Amino acid sequence: MSAKFLTIALTTFLLVSPISSLNARTCKNNCPAPVLQFTPGQRITVQVVNRAENRVEVEKVLGTKPISVAPGQQIEFERGGSTDPNLSVVFWDNTALALKSSLSKPNPNTLRIELKSERKYPPGDRSVYIRNDGRVDVF
């Protein structure tokens, strides 16, 4: 009788154990956030918000000269159409502190870049690039 009980207990353990371990390893718990993407050629507004401690310089490559952005200030760039498929925005802290960028898509036509000071993140983020296929990368 005890051998039969042991067999049932072991079988039950083996059947239940993998299921519980699968629940702990779902993509919801371990996968990175989905990649931000826009439709190629789509007109979008790029908002850059300075949440850093100091002034930040922001430049739309091949579009503007560096713009000094005070803490709490926001600026915007337009991008889109078939003649302006890619966009690079570079940024740096005037005091050489590292910056950490947080990207979001508050609506279908807006990319929001929030810049924060980050002392434990050297060398930090330096630019955001929107590829001609619509994907958004941080460098």
C-alpha positions in Angstrom: 0.0 0.0 0.0 2.8 2.5 0.8 4.5 1.8 -2.6 1.2 2.7 -4.3 0.8 5.8 -2.2 4.4 6.8 -3.0 3.8 6.4 -6.7 0.6 8.5 -6.6 2.3 11.2 -4.6 5.4 11.3 -6.9 3.2 11.4 -10.0 1.1 14.2 -8.6 4.1 16.2 -7.7 5.7 15.8 -11.1 2.4 16.8 -12.8 1.7 19.8 -10.6 5.3 21.1 -10.2 6.0 22.0 -13.8 2.7 23.9 -14.2 3.4 26.1 -11.1 6.9 26.8 -12.4 5.6 27.7 -15.8 3.3 30.3 -14.2 6.3 32.0 -12.5 8.1 32.3 -15.9 5.5 33.8 -18.1 6.5 36.4 -20.7 4.4 38.9 -18.7 6.9 38.6 -15.8 10.2 38.3 -17.7 9.9 39.8 -21.2 11.0 43.3 -22.0 8.4 46.0 -22.8 7.3 46.0 -26.4 9.3 48.1 -28.9 7.8 51.5 -29.7 7.0 51.7 -33.3 5.2 54.1 -35.7 4.0 53.6 -39.2 6.7 54.4 -41.8 6.1 57.9 -43.2 3.6 58.8 -40.5 3.7 62.4 -39.3 4.5 62.4 -35.6 5.3 65.0 -32.9 8.4 64.3 -30.8 8.2 65.8 -27.3 11.3 66.2 -25.3 10.8 66.9 -21.6 13.7 67.8 -19.3 13.2 66.2 -15.9 16.9 66.4 -15.2 18.5 68.5 -12.5 20.3 70.8 -14.9 19.8 72.4 -18.3 20.0 69.9 -21.1 21.0 70.6 -24.7 18.7 68.9 -27.3 19.4 68.8 -31.1 17.4 67.4 -33.9 20.2 66.2 -36.2 20.0 67.8 -39.6 17.2 70.0 -38.4 18.1 72.4 -35.6 21.0 73.8 -33.7 21.3 72.7 -30.1 18.4 74.1 -28.0 19.0 74.7 -24.3 16.1 73.2 -22.3 15.6 74.2 -18.6 14.5 71.7 -16.0 10.8 71.1 -16.3 10.6 72.6 -19.8 9.3 70.8 -22.8 10.1 71.2 -26.6 8.6 69.6 -29.6 9.8 68.6 -33.1 7.7 67.4 -36.0 8.7 64.4 -38.1 7.0 62.7 -41.0 6.1 62.4 -44.5 8.0 60.5 -47.2 10.7 63.2 -47.4 11.6 63.0 -43.7 11.5 59.3 -42.8 14.2 59.1 -40.2 14.8 61.3 -37.1 17.7 61.5 -34.7 17.5 63.6 -31.5 20.7 63.9 -29.5 20.9 65.3 -26.0 23.4 66.0 -23.3 23.6 67.5 -19.8 25.6 70.8 -19.6 27.4 69.6 -16.5 28.3 66.2 -18.1 25.9 64.2 -15.8 24.6 61.0 -17.4 21.0 61.1 -18.7 18.5 58.3 -18.7 15.7 58.6 -21.3 12.2 57.2 -20.8 10.2 56.7 -24.0 6.4 56.6 -24.2 3.7 56.9 -26.8 0.9 59.0 -25.1 -1.1 58.9 -28.3 -0.7 57.3 -31.8 1.0 60.3 -33.3 3.4 61.3 -30.4 6.7 60.1 -29.1 7.5 61.5 -25.7 11.2 61.5 -24.5 11.6 62.3 -20.8 15.2 63.0 -19.8 16.3 62.4 -16.2 19.7 62.8 -14.4 21.2 59.5 -13.5 24.4 59.4 -11.5 24.5 55.5 -11.5 24.0 55.1 -15.2 27.3 56.2 -16.9 27.7 57.0 -19.7 24.0 57.3 -20.0 21.7 57.7 -23.0 22.8 60.1 -25.7 20.3 59.9 -28.5 17.0 58.6 -29.8 16.6 57.4 -33.4 13.4 56.7 -35.3 14.3 54.3 -38.1 12.7 54.5 -41.6 10.7 51.3 -40.7 9.2 53.2 -37.7 11.0 51.5 -34.9 12.5 53.7 -32.1 16.0 53.0 -30.7 17.9 54.6 -27.8 21.7 54.9 -28.0 
